[in-house]
Amino acid sequence: MIALHFGAGKIGRGFIGAVLRRAGFDVVFADVDERIVGLINREGGYTVHVMDTVCRDEEVRGMRAVLLPEAADLIPEADLVTTAVSVKFLPGVAPVIAEGIRRRRDAWRREPLTVIACENGVRATSMLKGMVFESLDVTDRIWAESYVAFADCSVDRIVPPIACEKPLDVAVEEFYEWNVDRPQLISELPPVPGMHLTDDLLSHIERKLYTLNTGHCSTAYFGALKGYTYIYEALDDPSVLAEVHGVMGESSEALIRKFSLDPREQYAYIDRILSRFRNPYLKDTVARVGRDPLRKLSAPLYFAYPLEMAAGFGLPTAHLCRAAAAALRFNRPDDPQCARIQELIATFGLEGAISEIMSLSTPGLVRAVADAYKTIVP
């Protein structure tokens, strides 16, 4: 079995690539970084350092890599194509996948190919499919509908930017989750330990994005206001912990209503997430988790969506508003999005900038975030 994975970064190596190799796939990475590609081909593998209450090393061997344009050559023989490149880089991957699909059709390969974009986003694989189909003619699109499955997923594993002694090695947490939308598959995938096929993917996606990601970013932004460096340090502060728990609680109450989730299970999920965030071995930084605040504030990501969702059910939003305000005040000289937020405020005024950034439509939410911004002191 051959798996072609786009993105040989830390998430690709420490999560998706490692999981697929453990499942018995011959994994080939595709990347634009010539140095990383060369290292993988020379070393043939790397070590995943699992940093948790019990630390251990997992050897990942037998790996190969190609440069991005060469990946099209592998798609005719691949059984699975995955990505972990960030949603914003999917447009660069799509034409390569499209070319590979054309070559697969020309080679008369009829065994189904499955494509899964393992990105932080709602239905990222469906987005990728649209981009791929833009590069295909009508005949190739019709063929691809029959022989190529684009399956959405949700993924979850913390992979912090810890520098390892060997450049290919990666540090990760023990926990990981990979939910794949079963109805979008053409045929059953081979068993992959840790991959969960589900008929209710949207609830998994939104629960993860608006509980875990919203909580993680909120920790960074509240932690930054207090001057903390690490996520676990921020959560050792009772005031930060209370704010973050409040944010996750408000988002969860909306999710409970939207998807009829079991409240006990959802709040147990919050507790499990917070215990993961407080893992001191990961050394996950406020700067990393909070970076790109403009993107994270915008719809449909980690603050605009849960705010609208909670308000739509008539639920409290005070903690979510304060978290959004803390994101607006996030100030990192090395993050151009922080400066851009302040430019928007100077240009449009506070409420105008919030409206421009977050696209909030529920009456009163823009004013509520603006009021919270005025009360939060950096």
FENRAFEN-V447789 format. One record per residue. N is the residue number from 1. RES is the residue in one small letter. SS is DSSP state (alpha for helix, beta for strand, coil for the rest). Layout:
n	res	ss
N	RES	SS
N	RES	SS
//
This chain:
n	res	ss
1	m	coil
2	i	beta
3	a	beta
4	l	beta
5	h	beta
6	f	beta
7	g	coil
8	a	coil
9	g	coil
10	k	alpha
11	i	alpha
12	g	alpha
13	r	alpha
14	g	alpha
15	f	alpha
16	i	alpha
17	g	alpha
18	a	alpha
19	v	alpha
20	l	alpha
21	r	alpha
22	r	alpha
23	a	coil
24	g	coil
25	f	coil
26	d	beta
27	v	beta
28	v	beta
29	f	beta
30	a	beta
31	d	beta
32	v	coil
33	d	coil
34	e	alpha
35	r	alpha
36	i	alpha
37	v	alpha
38	g	alpha
39	l	alpha
40	i	alpha
41	n	alpha
42	r	alpha
43	e	alpha
44	g	coil
45	g	beta
46	y	beta
47	t	beta
48	v	beta
49	h	beta
50	v	beta
51	m	coil
52	d	coil
53	t	coil
54	v	coil
55	c	coil
56	r	beta
57	d	beta
58	e	beta
59	e	beta
60	v	beta
61	r	beta
62	g	coil
63	m	coil
64	r	beta
65	a	beta
66	v	beta
67	l	beta
68	l	alpha
69	p	alpha
70	e	alpha
71	a	alpha
72	a	alpha
73	d	alpha
74	l	alpha
75	i	alpha
76	p	coil
77	e	coil
78	a	coil
79	d	coil
80	l	beta
81	v	beta
82	t	beta
83	t	beta
84	a	coil
85	v	coil
86	s	coil
87	v	alpha
88	k	alpha
89	f	alpha
90	l	alpha
91	p	alpha
92	g	alpha
93	v	alpha
94	a	alpha
95	p	alpha
96	v	alpha
97	i	alpha
98	a	alpha
99	e	alpha
100	g	alpha
101	i	alpha
102	r	alpha
103	r	alpha
104	r	alpha
105	r	alpha
106	d	alpha
107	a	coil
108	w	coil
109	r	coil
110	r	coil
111	e	coil
112	p	coil
113	l	beta
114	t	beta
115	v	beta
116	i	beta
117	a	beta
118	c	coil
119	e	coil
120	n	coil
121	g	coil
122	v	coil
123	r	coil
124	a	alpha
125	t	alpha
126	s	alpha
127	m	alpha
128	l	alpha
129	k	alpha
130	g	alpha
131	m	alpha
132	v	alpha
133	f	alpha
134	e	alpha
135	s	coil
136	l	coil
137	d	coil
138	v	alpha
139	t	alpha
140	d	alpha
141	r	alpha
142	i	alpha
143	w	alpha
144	a	alpha
145	e	alpha
146	s	alpha
147	y	alpha
148	v	beta
149	a	beta
150	f	beta
151	a	coil
152	d	coil
153	c	beta
154	s	beta
155	v	beta
156	d	beta
157	r	coil
158	i	coil
159	v	coil
160	p	coil
161	p	coil
162	i	coil
163	a	coil
164	c	coil
165	e	coil
166	k	coil
167	p	coil
168	l	coil
169	d	coil
170	v	beta
171	a	beta
172	v	beta
173	e	coil
174	e	coil
175	f	coil
176	y	coil
177	e	beta
178	w	beta
179	n	beta
180	v	beta
181	d	beta
182	r	alpha
183	p	alpha
184	q	alpha
185	l	coil
186	i	coil
187	s	coil
188	e	coil
189	l	coil
190	p	coil
191	p	coil
192	v	coil
193	p	coil
194	g	coil
195	m	beta
196	h	beta
197	l	beta
198	t	beta
199	d	coil
200	d	coil
201	l	alpha
202	l	alpha
203	s	alpha
204	h	alpha
205	i	alpha
206	e	alpha
207	r	alpha
208	k	alpha
209	l	alpha
210	y	alpha
211	t	alpha
212	l	alpha
213	n	alpha
214	t	alpha
215	g	alpha
216	h	alpha
217	c	alpha
218	s	alpha
219	t	alpha
220	a	alpha
221	y	alpha
222	f	alpha
223	g	alpha
224	a	alpha
225	l	alpha
226	k	coil
227	g	coil
228	y	coil
229	t	coil
230	y	beta
231	i	alpha
232	y	alpha
233	e	alpha
234	a	alpha
235	l	alpha
236	d	coil
237	d	coil
238	p	alpha
239	s	alpha
240	v	alpha
241	l	alpha
242	a	alpha
243	e	alpha
244	v	alpha
245	h	alpha
246	g	alpha
247	v	alpha
248	m	alpha
249	g	alpha
250	e	alpha
251	s	alpha
252	s	alpha
253	e	alpha
254	a	alpha
255	l	alpha
256	i	alpha
257	r	alpha
258	k	alpha
259	f	alpha
260	s	coil
261	l	coil
262	d	coil
263	p	alpha
264	r	alpha
265	e	alpha
266	q	alpha
267	y	alpha
268	a	alpha
269	y	alpha
270	i	alpha
271	d	alpha
272	r	alpha
273	i	alpha
274	l	alpha
275	s	alpha
276	r	alpha
277	f	alpha
278	r	coil
279	n	coil
280	p	coil
281	y	coil
282	l	coil
283	k	coil
284	d	coil
285	t	beta
286	v	alpha
287	a	alpha
288	r	alpha
289	v	alpha
290	g	alpha
291	r	coil
292	d	coil
293	p	alpha
294	l	alpha
295	r	alpha
296	k	alpha
297	l	alpha
298	s	coil
299	a	coil
300	p	coil
301	l	coil
302	y	coil
303	f	coil
304	a	alpha
305	y	alpha
306	p	alpha
307	l	alpha
308	e	alpha
309	m	alpha
310	a	alpha
311	a	alpha
312	g	alpha
313	f	coil
314	g	coil
315	l	coil
316	p	coil
317	t	coil
318	a	alpha
319	h	alpha
320	l	alpha
321	c	alpha
322	r	alpha
323	a	alpha
324	a	alpha
325	a	alpha
326	a	alpha
327	a	alpha
328	l	alpha
329	r	coil
330	f	coil
331	n	coil
332	r	coil
333	p	coil
334	d	coil
335	d	coil
336	p	alpha
337	q	alpha
338	c	alpha
339	a	alpha
340	r	alpha
341	i	alpha
342	q	alpha
343	e	alpha
344	l	alpha
345	i	alpha
346	a	alpha
347	t	alpha
348	f	alpha
349	g	alpha
350	l	alpha
351	e	alpha
352	g	alpha
353	a	alpha
354	i	alpha
355	s	alpha
356	e	alpha
357	i	alpha
358	m	alpha
359	s	coil
360	l	coil
361	s	coil
362	t	coil
363	p	coil
364	g	coil
365	l	alpha
366	v	alpha
367	r	alpha
368	a	alpha
369	v	alpha
370	a	alpha
371	d	alpha
372	a	alpha
373	y	alpha
374	k	alpha
375	t	alpha
376	i	coil
377	v	coil
378	p	coil
//
